[in-house]
């Protein structure tokens, strides 16, 4: 399948024409996502429907799906993470327009009248990454107990801090 998201396009024209774009993008081409992967493999799937609402506002209704092999921060083994996100964005020229944008739209910044679709998809995946990637305790090669022991004990740290203050 060809990468239909590789070019920037005029969202207003696409909205008027009611265009729908659907396709896959190699994750390796999304640098901020690829940086989080154990190996830069696999694809993201995206579907973007361009439309105009009853107030004449152009918007893009999208869905992005990806299966990511992240690195577990405890055991450093692969950690599978699925992204399946739906969103509604409307193109804006500046932050002023972004602030005025009514719900349920999220702003997507225009660059010289164009929207960078690949960037839009990349942003959506990055927003849906876990804060800290790690397995559920029972699935992780490093057991929670081992992990806790290696960390400084918070109460011990607090006690020494208290001691410093009172000394
Ligand atoms: Zn793990």
Backbone and ligand atoms as CSV (ligand in chain L), in Angstrom:
chain,resi,resn,atom,element,x,y,z
A,1,UNK,N,N,0.841,-1.198,0.000
A,1,UNK,CA,C,0.000,0.000,0.000
A,1,UNK,C,C,0.882,1.257,0.000
A,2,UNK,N,N,0.515,2.231,-0.778
A,2,UNK,CA,C,1.310,3.460,-0.807
A,2,UNK,C,C,0.986,4.317,0.418
A,3,UNK,N,N,1.953,5.121,0.794
A,3,UNK,CA,C,1.789,5.988,1.951
A,3,UNK,C,C,1.034,7.253,1.529
A,4,UNK,N,N,-0.271,7.252,1.783
A,4,UNK,CA,C,-1.106,8.386,1.353
A,4,UNK,C,C,-0.953,9.590,2.278
A,5,UNK,N,N,-0.203,9.407,3.371
A,5,UNK,CA,C,-0.081,10.487,4.358
A,5,UNK,C,C,1.251,11.219,4.243
A,6,UNK,N,N,2.043,10.866,3.222
A,6,UNK,CA,C,3.403,11.405,3.151
A,6,UNK,C,C,3.442,12.870,2.742
A,7,UNK,N,N,2.347,13.404,2.192
A,7,UNK,CA,C,2.410,14.795,1.741
A,7,UNK,C,C,1.507,15.685,2.600
A,8,UNK,N,N,1.890,16.967,2.635
A,8,UNK,CA,C,1.045,17.955,3.304
A,8,UNK,C,C,-0.068,18.307,2.327
A,9,UNK,N,N,-1.256,18.606,2.819
A,9,UNK,CA,C,-2.335,18.954,1.898
A,9,UNK,C,C,-3.231,20.044,2.468
A,10,UNK,N,N,-4.046,20.597,1.585
A,10,UNK,CA,C,-4.967,21.676,1.943
A,10,UNK,C,C,-6.218,21.060,2.584
A,11,UNK,N,N,-6.365,21.217,3.903
A,11,UNK,CA,C,-7.485,20.546,4.577
A,11,UNK,C,C,-8.854,21.117,4.188
A,12,UNK,N,N,-8.872,22.407,3.808
A,12,UNK,CA,C,-10.159,23.027,3.482
A,12,UNK,C,C,-10.717,22.481,2.160
A,13,UNK,N,N,-9.828,22.305,1.201
A,13,UNK,CA,C,-10.250,21.741,-0.081
A,13,UNK,C,C,-10.715,20.291,0.128
A,14,UNK,N,N,-9.938,19.539,0.884
A,14,UNK,CA,C,-10.300,18.137,1.143
A,14,UNK,C,C,-11.623,18.040,1.895
A,15,UNK,N,N,-11.854,19.001,2.820
A,15,UNK,CA,C,-13.106,19.002,3.588
A,15,UNK,C,C,-14.295,19.265,2.661
A,16,UNK,N,N,-14.139,20.242,1.788
A,16,UNK,CA,C,-15.219,20.549,0.837
A,16,UNK,C,C,-15.515,19.349,-0.058
A,17,UNK,N,N,-14.466,18.635,-0.438
A,17,UNK,CA,C,-14.636,17.480,-1.325
A,17,UNK,C,C,-15.027,16.211,-0.564
A,18,UNK,N,N,-15.029,16.286,0.780
A,18,UNK,CA,C,-15.396,15.112,1.586
A,18,UNK,C,C,-14.483,13.912,1.368
A,19,UNK,N,N,-13.183,14.200,1.242
A,19,UNK,CA,C,-12.199,13.141,0.958
A,19,UNK,C,C,-11.972,12.260,2.193
A,20,UNK,N,N,-11.774,10.986,1.959
A,20,UNK,CA,C,-11.390,10.066,3.034
A,20,UNK,C,C,-10.083,9.381,2.638
A,21,UNK,N,N,-9.090,9.484,3.508
A,21,UNK,CA,C,-7.797,8.843,3.253
A,21,UNK,C,C,-7.596,7.704,4.230
A,22,UNK,N,N,-7.120,6.598,3.700
A,22,UNK,CA,C,-6.937,5.425,4.538
A,22,UNK,C,C,-5.655,4.733,4.100
A,23,UNK,N,N,-4.855,4.304,5.063
A,23,UNK,CA,C,-3.630,3.625,4.662
A,23,UNK,C,C,-2.730,3.338,5.848
A,24,UNK,N,N,-1.542,2.857,5.542
A,24,UNK,CA,C,-0.583,2.523,6.597
A,24,UNK,C,C,0.677,3.358,6.425
A,25,UNK,N,N,1.376,3.529,7.531
A,25,UNK,CA,C,2.658,4.246,7.535
A,25,UNK,C,C,3.650,3.390,8.307
A,26,UNK,N,N,4.840,3.161,7.765
A,26,UNK,CA,C,5.851,2.446,8.555
A,26,UNK,C,C,6.195,3.264,9.808
A,27,UNK,N,N,6.232,2.594,10.962
A,27,UNK,CA,C,6.548,3.302,12.212
A,27,UNK,C,C,7.942,3.926,12.150
A,28,UNK,N,N,8.803,3.331,11.342
A,28,UNK,CA,C,10.171,3.845,11.195
A,28,UNK,C,C,10.166,5.270,10.636
A,29,UNK,N,N,9.066,5.654,9.971
A,29,UNK,CA,C,8.993,7.004,9.401
A,29,UNK,C,C,8.413,8.020,10.377
A,30,UNK,N,N,8.093,7.570,11.587
A,30,UNK,CA,C,7.593,8.476,12.623
A,30,UNK,C,C,8.663,8.540,13.714
A,31,UNK,N,N,9.627,9.460,13.587
A,31,UNK,CA,C,10.808,9.424,14.454
A,31,UNK,C,C,10.519,9.430,15.955
A,32,UNK,N,N,9.511,10.204,16.385
A,32,UNK,CA,C,9.242,10.264,17.828
A,32,UNK,C,C,8.619,8.977,18.343
A,33,UNK,N,N,7.972,8.217,17.463
A,33,UNK,CA,C,7.434,6.911,17.856
A,33,UNK,C,C,8.561,5.875,17.778
A,34,UNK,N,N,9.302,5.897,16.675
A,34,UNK,CA,C,10.388,4.938,16.460
A,34,UNK,C,C,11.391,4.966,17.607
A,35,UNK,N,N,11.610,6.149,18.178
A,35,UNK,CA,C,12.567,6.299,19.278
A,35,UNK,C,C,12.165,5.496,20.506
A,36,UNK,N,N,10.879,5.195,20.634
A,36,UNK,CA,C,10.376,4.471,21.801
A,36,UNK,C,C,10.358,2.957,21.582
A,37,UNK,N,N,10.623,2.533,20.349
A,37,UNK,CA,C,10.476,1.114,20.021
A,37,UNK,C,C,11.768,0.346,20.240
A,38,UNK,N,N,11.588,-0.926,20.587
A,38,UNK,CA,C,12.722,-1.824,20.729
A,38,UNK,C,C,13.417,-1.958,19.378
A,39,UNK,N,N,12.599,-2.163,18.333
A,39,UNK,CA,C,13.095,-2.161,16.958
A,39,UNK,C,C,12.102,-1.364,16.126
A,40,UNK,N,N,12.584,-0.527,15.211
A,40,UNK,CA,C,11.655,0.292,14.433
A,40,UNK,C,C,10.959,-0.514,13.334
A,41,UNK,N,N,10.060,-1.405,13.757
A,41,UNK,CA,C,9.333,-2.250,12.815
A,41,UNK,C,C,7.835,-2.035,12.950
A,42,UNK,N,N,7.109,-2.523,11.948
A,42,UNK,CA,C,5.655,-2.464,11.998
A,42,UNK,C,C,5.096,-1.211,11.359
A,43,UNK,N,N,3.785,-1.152,11.298
A,43,UNK,CA,C,3.077,-0.052,10.646
A,43,UNK,C,C,2.021,0.525,11.573
A,44,UNK,N,N,1.679,1.758,11.301
A,44,UNK,CA,C,0.495,2.357,11.926
A,44,UNK,C,C,-0.578,2.386,10.850
A,45,UNK,N,N,-1.816,2.178,11.252
A,45,UNK,CA,C,-2.929,2.292,10.327
A,45,UNK,C,C,-3.676,3.578,10.664
A,46,UNK,N,N,-4.073,4.307,9.644
A,46,UNK,CA,C,-4.838,5.522,9.905
A,46,UNK,C,C,-5.939,5.716,8.871
A,47,UNK,N,N,-7.028,6.292,9.347
A,47,UNK,CA,C,-8.135,6.653,8.460
A,47,UNK,C,C,-8.527,8.088,8.808
A,48,UNK,N,N,-8.513,8.948,7.812
A,48,UNK,CA,C,-8.833,10.357,8.039
A,48,UNK,C,C,-9.975,10.773,7.125
A,49,UNK,N,N,-11.069,11.171,7.724
A,49,UNK,CA,C,-12.233,11.653,6.969
A,49,UNK,C,C,-12.272,13.173,7.066
A,50,UNK,N,N,-12.198,13.834,5.937
A,50,UNK,CA,C,-12.285,15.295,5.896
A,50,UNK,C,C,-13.734,15.678,5.670
A,51,UNK,N,N,-14.224,16.678,6.435
A,51,UNK,CA,C,-15.622,17.078,6.292
A,51,UNK,C,C,-15.808,18.519,6.763
A,52,UNK,N,N,-16.995,19.051,6.493
A,52,UNK,CA,C,-17.365,20.403,6.931
A,52,UNK,C,C,-18.599,20.239,7.818
A,53,UNK,N,N,-18.582,20.870,9.009
A,53,UNK,CA,C,-19.738,20.730,9.901
A,53,UNK,C,C,-20.838,21.740,9.545
A,54,UNK,N,N,-21.943,21.727,10.284
A,54,UNK,CA,C,-23.078,22.593,9.924
A,54,UNK,C,C,-22.789,24.085,10.076
A,55,UNK,N,N,-21.708,24.423,10.838
A,55,UNK,CA,C,-21.316,25.830,10.949
A,55,UNK,C,C,-20.293,26.219,9.879
A,56,UNK,N,N,-20.026,25.310,8.977
A,56,UNK,CA,C,-19.080,25.592,7.903
A,56,UNK,C,C,-17.631,25.395,8.282
A,57,UNK,N,N,-17.399,24.784,9.458
A,57,UNK,CA,C,-16.025,24.575,9.918
A,57,UNK,C,C,-15.456,23.272,9.343
A,58,UNK,N,N,-14.258,23.397,8.782
A,58,UNK,CA,C,-13.586,22.207,8.241
A,58,UNK,C,C,-12.982,21.408,9.386
A,59,UNK,N,N,-13.105,20.095,9.323
A,59,UNK,CA,C,-12.494,19.264,10.357
A,59,UNK,C,C,-12.045,17.933,9.769
A,60,UNK,N,N,-11.249,17.241,10.551
A,60,UNK,CA,C,-10.793,15.902,10.167
A,60,UNK,C,C,-11.169,14.961,11.306
A,61,UNK,N,N,-11.936,13.941,10.951
A,61,UNK,CA,C,-12.271,12.921,11.941
A,61,UNK,C,C,-11.361,11.734,11.652
A,62,UNK,N,N,-10.596,11.335,12.655
A,62,UNK,CA,C,-9.585,10.322,12.374
A,62,UNK,C,C,-9.575,9.163,13.340
A,63,UNK,N,N,-8.935,8.104,12.885
A,63,UNK,CA,C,-8.683,6.954,13.746
A,63,UNK,C,C,-7.270,6.482,13.448
A,64,UNK,N,N,-6.505,6.230,14.492
A,64,UNK,CA,C,-5.138,5.747,14.337
A,64,UNK,C,C,-4.972,4.491,15.162
A,65,UNK,N,N,-4.431,3.460,14.537
A,65,UNK,CA,C,-4.192,2.206,15.250
A,65,UNK,C,C,-2.742,1.780,15.035
A,66,UNK,N,N,-2.133,1.266,16.089
A,66,UNK,CA,C,-0.764,0.756,15.965
A,66,UNK,C,C,-0.481,-0.233,17.080
A,67,UNK,N,N,0.276,-1.256,16.757
A,67,UNK,CA,C,0.780,-2.187,17.777
A,67,UNK,C,C,2.259,-1.908,17.933
A,68,UNK,N,N,2.643,-1.512,19.127
A,68,UNK,CA,C,4.012,-1.074,19.348
A,68,UNK,C,C,4.746,-2.036,20.265
A,69,UNK,N,N,5.996,-2.341,19.897
A,69,UNK,CA,C,6.852,-3.126,20.793
A,69,UNK,C,C,7.760,-2.139,21.518
A,70,UNK,N,N,7.311,-1.729,22.706
A,70,UNK,CA,C,8.102,-0.807,23.525
A,70,UNK,C,C,9.081,-1.629,24.362
A,71,UNK,N,N,9.889,-0.955,25.152
A,71,UNK,CA,C,10.809,-1.643,26.043
A,71,UNK,C,C,10.306,-1.504,27.467
A,72,UNK,N,N,10.140,-2.635,28.135
A,72,UNK,CA,C,9.727,-2.600,29.537
A,72,UNK,C,C,10.835,-1.939,30.350
A,73,UNK,N,N,10.484,-0.951,31.146
A,73,UNK,CA,C,11.488,-0.206,31.899
A,73,UNK,C,C,11.992,-0.959,33.122
A,74,UNK,N,N,11.355,-2.087,33.424
A,74,UNK,CA,C,11.842,-2.894,34.557
A,74,UNK,C,C,12.770,-3.993,34.087
A,75,UNK,N,N,12.303,-4.794,33.083
A,75,UNK,CA,C,13.089,-5.965,32.683
A,75,UNK,C,C,13.789,-5.779,31.338
A,76,UNK,N,N,13.538,-4.672,30.660
A,76,UNK,CA,C,14.141,-4.332,29.372
A,76,UNK,C,C,13.787,-5.322,28.260
A,77,UNK,N,N,12.713,-6.097,28.452
A,77,UNK,CA,C,12.206,-7.001,27.420
A,77,UNK,C,C,11.098,-6.278,26.646
A,78,UNK,N,N,10.713,-6.856,25.473
A,78,UNK,CA,C,9.634,-6.203,24.713
A,78,UNK,C,C,8.339,-6.110,25.509
A,79,UNK,N,N,7.673,-5.007,25.322
A,79,UNK,CA,C,6.429,-4.744,26.021
A,79,UNK,C,C,5.429,-4.273,24.964
A,80,UNK,N,N,4.406,-5.081,24.723
A,80,UNK,CA,C,3.442,-4.760,23.665
A,80,UNK,C,C,2.430,-3.733,24.132
A,81,UNK,N,N,2.242,-2.744,23.312
A,81,UNK,CA,C,1.317,-1.660,23.648
A,81,UNK,C,C,0.471,-1.357,22.406
A,82,UNK,N,N,-0.831,-1.362,22.564
A,82,UNK,CA,C,-1.712,-1.083,21.437
A,82,UNK,C,C,-2.283,0.322,21.541
A,83,UNK,N,N,-2.282,1.002,20.422
A,83,UNK,CA,C,-2.913,2.316,20.340
A,83,UNK,C,C,-4.104,2.185,19.391
A,84,UNK,N,N,-5.246,2.630,19.830
A,84,UNK,CA,C,-6.421,2.690,18.972
A,84,UNK,C,C,-7.157,3.956,19.405
A,85,UNK,N,N,-6.955,5.008,18.634
A,85,UNK,CA,C,-7.416,6.319,19.078
A,85,UNK,C,C,-8.307,6.974,18.019
A,86,UNK,N,N,-9.412,7.536,18.470
A,86,UNK,CA,C,-10.259,8.321,17.568
A,86,UNK,C,C,-10.165,9.785,18.001
A,87,UNK,N,N,-10.220,10.678,17.035
A,87,UNK,CA,C,-10.052,12.095,17.351
A,87,UNK,C,C,-10.734,12.950,16.290
A,88,UNK,N,N,-10.972,14.199,16.649
A,88,UNK,CA,C,-11.577,15.166,15.742
A,88,UNK,C,C,-10.754,16.439,15.839
A,89,UNK,N,N,-10.129,16.810,14.754
A,89,UNK,CA,C,-9.302,18.020,14.775
A,89,UNK,C,C,-9.799,19.005,13.732
A,90,UNK,N,N,-9.525,20.279,14.001
A,90,UNK,CA,C,-9.886,21.325,13.051
A,90,UNK,C,C,-8.654,22.196,12.833
A,91,UNK,N,N,-8.373,22.534,11.562
A,91,UNK,CA,C,-7.157,23.311,11.275
A,91,UNK,C,C,-7.238,24.751,11.787
A,92,UNK,N,N,-6.157,25.201,12.412
A,92,UNK,CA,C,-6.068,26.579,12.913
A,92,UNK,C,C,-4.759,27.211,12.447
A,93,UNK,N,N,-4.792,28.559,12.340
A,93,UNK,CA,C,-3.608,29.276,11.855
A,93,UNK,C,C,-2.651,29.644,12.984
A,94,UNK,N,N,-3.184,29.830,14.184
A,94,UNK,CA,C,-2.344,30.282,15.292
A,94,UNK,C,C,-2.970,29.869,16.626
A,95,UNK,N,N,-2.285,30.180,17.731
A,95,UNK,CA,C,-2.761,29.765,19.047
A,95,UNK,C,C,-4.068,30.479,19.420
A,96,UNK,N,N,-4.228,31.706,18.910
A,96,UNK,CA,C,-5.462,32.456,19.166
A,96,UNK,C,C,-6.670,31.685,18.616
A,97,UNK,N,N,-6.544,31.226,17.386
A,97,UNK,CA,C,-7.608,30.433,16.774
A,97,UNK,C,C,-7.798,29.109,17.516
A,98,UNK,N,N,-6.698,28.554,17.968
A,98,UNK,CA,C,-6.754,27.272,18.684
A,98,UNK,C,C,-7.570,27.416,19.972
A,99,UNK,N,N,-7.355,28.544,20.680
A,99,UNK,CA,C,-8.074,28.773,21.940
A,99,UNK,C,C,-9.571,28.964,21.724
A,100,UNK,N,N,-9.934,29.514,20.569
A,100,UNK,CA,C,-11.351,29.786,20.279
A,100,UNK,C,C,-12.087,28.558,19.739
A,101,UNK,N,N,-11.351,27.526,19.448
A,101,UNK,CA,C,-11.938,26.352,18.808
A,101,UNK,C,C,-12.978,25.687,19.718
A,102,UNK,N,N,-14.217,25.502,19.211
A,102,UNK,CA,C,-15.232,24.882,20.069
A,102,UNK,C,C,-15.010,23.370,20.220
A,103,UNK,N,N,-15.519,22.824,21.334
A,103,UNK,CA,C,-15.499,21.371,21.531
A,103,UNK,C,C,-16.384,20.738,20.456
A,104,UNK,N,N,-16.158,19.534,19.996
A,104,UNK,CA,C,-15.148,18.589,20.500
A,104,UNK,C,C,-13.835,18.651,19.731
A,105,UNK,N,N,-13.565,19.745,19.011
A,105,UNK,CA,C,-12.379,19.781,18.167
A,105,UNK,C,C,-11.104,20.054,18.948
A,106,UNK,N,N,-10.050,19.369,18.503
A,106,UNK,CA,C,-8.699,19.679,18.957
A,106,UNK,C,C,-8.044,20.437,17.808
A,107,UNK,N,N,-7.156,21.372,18.133
A,107,UNK,CA,C,-6.518,22.119,17.044
A,107,UNK,C,C,-5.425,21.321,16.335
A,108,UNK,N,N,-5.314,21.543,15.032
A,108,UNK,CA,C,-4.143,21.049,14.308
A,108,UNK,C,C,-3.595,22.263,13.554
A,109,UNK,N,N,-2.320,22.548,13.788
A,109,UNK,CA,C,-1.727,23.778,13.273
A,109,UNK,C,C,-1.462,23.691,11.768
A,110,UNK,N,N,-1.871,24.744,11.067
A,110,UNK,CA,C,-1.605,24.839,9.631
A,110,UNK,C,C,-0.186,25.337,9.427
A,111,UNK,N,N,0.502,24.776,8.443
A,111,UNK,CA,C,1.816,25.273,8.072
A,111,UNK,C,C,1.730,25.770,6.633
A,112,UNK,N,N,1.701,27.109,6.504
A,112,UNK,CA,C,1.525,27.753,5.197
A,112,UNK,C,C,0.286,27.220,4.478
A,113,UNK,N,N,-0.797,27.063,5.240
A,113,UNK,CA,C,-2.065,26.642,4.648
A,113,UNK,C,C,-2.244,25.135,4.519
A,114,UNK,N,N,-1.228,24.399,4.947
A,114,UNK,CA,C,-1.285,22.947,4.797
A,114,UNK,C,C,-1.219,22.228,6.145
A,115,UNK,N,N,-1.776,21.012,6.169
A,115,UNK,CA,C,-1.655,20.172,7.353
A,115,UNK,C,C,-0.695,19.031,7.017
A,116,UNK,N,N,0.249,18.805,7.915
A,116,UNK,CA,C,1.185,17.703,7.771
A,116,UNK,C,C,0.527,16.469,8.390
A,117,UNK,N,N,-0.005,15.613,7.536
A,117,UNK,CA,C,-0.791,14.477,8.034
A,117,UNK,C,C,0.051,13.472,8.802
A,118,UNK,N,N,1.271,13.283,8.330
A,118,UNK,CA,C,2.134,12.314,9.009
A,118,UNK,C,C,2.401,12.776,10.441
A,119,UNK,N,N,2.602,14.079,10.575
A,119,UNK,CA,C,2.855,14.650,11.897
A,119,UNK,C,C,1.612,14.526,12.787
A,120,UNK,N,N,0.450,14.736,12.185
A,120,UNK,CA,C,-0.811,14.611,12.916
A,120,UNK,C,C,-0.952,13.185,13.485
A,121,UNK,N,N,-0.645,12.209,12.659
A,121,UNK,CA,C,-0.745,10.803,13.072
A,121,UNK,C,C,0.309,10.488,14.137
A,122,UNK,N,N,1.505,11.002,13.920
A,122,UNK,CA,C,2.582,10.785,14.892
A,122,UNK,C,C,2.206,11.374,16.251
A,123,UNK,N,N,1.680,12.599,16.249
A,123,UNK,CA,C,1.252,13.256,17.496
A,123,UNK,C,C,0.227,12.386,18.226
A,124,UNK,N,N,-0.706,11.846,17.473
A,124,UNK,CA,C,-1.779,11.057,18.064
A,124,UNK,C,C,-1.222,9.800,18.749
A,125,UNK,N,N,-0.254,9.162,18.124
A,125,UNK,CA,C,0.357,7.967,18.731
A,125,UNK,C,C,1.153,8.364,19.973
A,126,UNK,N,N,1.943,9.435,19.852
A,126,UNK,CA,C,2.766,9.879,20.992
A,126,UNK,C,C,1.878,10.213,22.198
A,127,UNK,N,N,0.731,10.849,21.936
A,127,UNK,CA,C,-0.206,11.192,23.019
A,127,UNK,C,C,-0.742,9.954,23.725
A,128,UNK,N,N,-0.741,8.833,23.010
A,128,UNK,CA,C,-1.310,7.604,23.561
A,128,UNK,C,C,-0.262,6.602,24.038
A,129,UNK,N,N,0.981,7.056,24.156
A,129,UNK,CA,C,2.008,6.185,24.722
A,129,UNK,C,C,1.841,6.168,26.242
A,130,UNK,N,N,2.252,5.060,26.881
A,130,UNK,CA,C,2.151,5.038,28.348
A,130,UNK,C,C,3.156,6.004,28.972
A,131,UNK,N,N,2.826,6.519,30.153
A,131,UNK,CA,C,3.735,7.412,30.872
A,131,UNK,C,C,5.057,6.687,31.145
A,132,UNK,N,N,4.948,5.480,31.669
A,132,UNK,CA,C,6.113,4.619,31.877
A,132,UNK,C,C,5.735,3.256,31.333
A,133,UNK,N,N,6.533,2.749,30.388
A,133,UNK,CA,C,6.231,1.442,29.795
A,133,UNK,C,C,6.746,0.332,30.694
A,134,UNK,N,N,5.844,-0.481,31.203
A,134,UNK,CA,C,6.285,-1.693,31.898
A,134,UNK,C,C,5.174,-2.730,31.908
A,135,UNK,N,N,5.588,-3.997,32.008
A,135,UNK,CA,C,4.644,-5.113,32.065
A,135,UNK,C,C,3.797,-5.038,33.328
A,136,UNK,N,N,2.695,-5.773,33.304
A,136,UNK,CA,C,1.965,-6.020,34.545
A,136,UNK,C,C,2.917,-6.832,35.428
A,137,UNK,N,N,2.869,-6.652,36.750
A,137,UNK,CA,C,3.837,-7.344,37.621
A,137,UNK,C,C,3.946,-8.851,37.353
A,138,UNK,N,N,2.799,-9.535,37.131
A,138,UNK,CA,C,2.855,-10.991,36.944
A,138,UNK,C,C,3.442,-11.397,35.591
A,139,UNK,N,N,3.544,-10.446,34.651
A,139,UNK,CA,C,4.082,-10.767,33.326
A,139,UNK,C,C,5.528,-10.320,33.162
A,140,UNK,N,N,6.046,-9.653,34.147
A,140,UNK,CA,C,7.375,-9.068,34.025
A,140,UNK,C,C,8.446,-10.028,34.515
A,141,UNK,N,N,9.593,-10.031,33.808
A,141,UNK,CA,C,10.704,-10.907,34.193
A,141,UNK,C,C,11.325,-10.441,35.518
A,142,UNK,N,N,11.204,-9.169,35.809
A,142,UNK,CA,C,11.707,-8.654,37.081
A,142,UNK,C,C,10.525,-8.610,38.047
A,143,UNK,N,N,10.651,-9.311,39.126
A,143,UNK,CA,C,9.535,-9.340,40.064
A,143,UNK,C,C,9.501,-8.064,40.895
A,144,UNK,N,N,8.300,-7.664,41.199
A,144,UNK,CA,C,8.067,-6.426,41.929
A,144,UNK,C,C,8.920,-6.348,43.194
A,145,UNK,N,N,9.026,-7.477,43.928
A,145,UNK,CA,C,9.790,-7.521,45.175
A,145,UNK,C,C,11.245,-7.156,44.942
A,146,UNK,N,N,11.856,-7.779,43.885
A,146,UNK,CA,C,13.260,-7.506,43.560
A,146,UNK,C,C,13.434,-6.025,43.264
A,147,UNK,N,N,12.463,-5.533,42.506
A,147,UNK,CA,C,12.521,-4.153,42.046
A,147,UNK,C,C,12.483,-3.197,43.233
A,148,UNK,N,N,11.578,-3.477,44.156
A,148,UNK,CA,C,11.435,-2.613,45.336
A,148,UNK,C,C,12.717,-2.581,46.156
A,149,UNK,N,N,13.360,-3.760,46.252
A,149,UNK,CA,C,14.556,-3.838,47.087
A,149,UNK,C,C,15.704,-2.988,46.560
A,150,UNK,N,N,15.726,-2.854,45.224
A,150,UNK,CA,C,16.827,-2.103,44.633
A,150,UNK,C,C,16.646,-0.591,44.765
A,151,UNK,N,N,15.411,-0.189,44.969
A,151,UNK,CA,C,15.148,1.253,45.105
A,151,UNK,C,C,15.443,1.678,46.537
A,152,UNK,N,N,15.914,2.884,46.736
A,152,UNK,CA,C,16.071,3.330,48.118
A,152,UNK,C,C,14.696,3.376,48.794
A,153,UNK,N,N,14.630,2.985,50.018
A,153,UNK,CA,C,13.344,2.962,50.709
A,153,UNK,C,C,12.890,4.395,50.989
A,154,UNK,N,N,11.708,4.736,50.552
A,154,UNK,CA,C,11.270,6.129,50.706
A,154,UNK,C,C,11.227,6.588,52.159
A,155,UNK,N,N,10.861,5.693,53.071
A,155,UNK,CA,C,10.761,6.107,54.476
A,155,UNK,C,C,12.141,6.329,55.078
A,156,UNK,N,N,13.086,5.486,54.638
A,156,UNK,CA,C,14.459,5.649,55.112
A,156,UNK,C,C,14.996,7.001,54.653
A,157,UNK,N,N,14.696,7.328,53.382
A,157,UNK,CA,C,15.155,8.609,52.831
A,157,UNK,C,C,14.533,9.776,53.601
A,158,UNK,N,N,13.272,9.620,53.916
A,158,UNK,CA,C,12.550,10.664,54.640
A,158,UNK,C,C,13.124,10.821,56.043
A,159,UNK,N,N,13.438,9.686,56.671
A,159,UNK,CA,C,13.991,9.723,58.022
A,159,UNK,C,C,15.321,10.462,58.046
A,160,UNK,N,N,16.177,10.181,57.027
A,160,UNK,CA,C,17.481,10.844,57.001
A,160,UNK,C,C,17.320,12.335,56.719
A,161,UNK,N,N,16.306,12.667,55.941
A,161,UNK,CA,C,16.019,14.065,55.622
A,161,UNK,C,C,15.595,14.807,56.901
A,162,UNK,N,N,14.719,14.155,57.629
A,162,UNK,CA,C,14.218,14.725,58.901
A,162,UNK,C,C,15.381,14.984,59.843
A,163,UNK,N,N,16.280,13.968,59.862
A,163,UNK,CA,C,17.424,14.041,60.749
A,163,UNK,C,C,18.258,15.272,60.385
A,164,UNK,N,N,18.474,15.466,59.060
A,164,UNK,CA,C,19.251,16.607,58.574
A,164,UNK,C,C,18.631,17.921,59.036
A,165,UNK,N,N,17.288,17.996,58.921
A,165,UNK,CA,C,16.591,19.232,59.259
A,165,UNK,C,C,16.716,19.533,60.755
A,166,UNK,N,N,16.551,18.453,61.543
A,166,UNK,CA,C,16.580,18.686,63.002
A,166,UNK,C,C,17.987,18.875,63.541
A,167,UNK,N,N,19.008,18.361,62.788
A,167,UNK,CA,C,20.395,18.474,63.277
A,167,UNK,C,C,20.864,19.932,63.373
L,1,ZN,ZN,ZN,9.001,-6.320,32.199
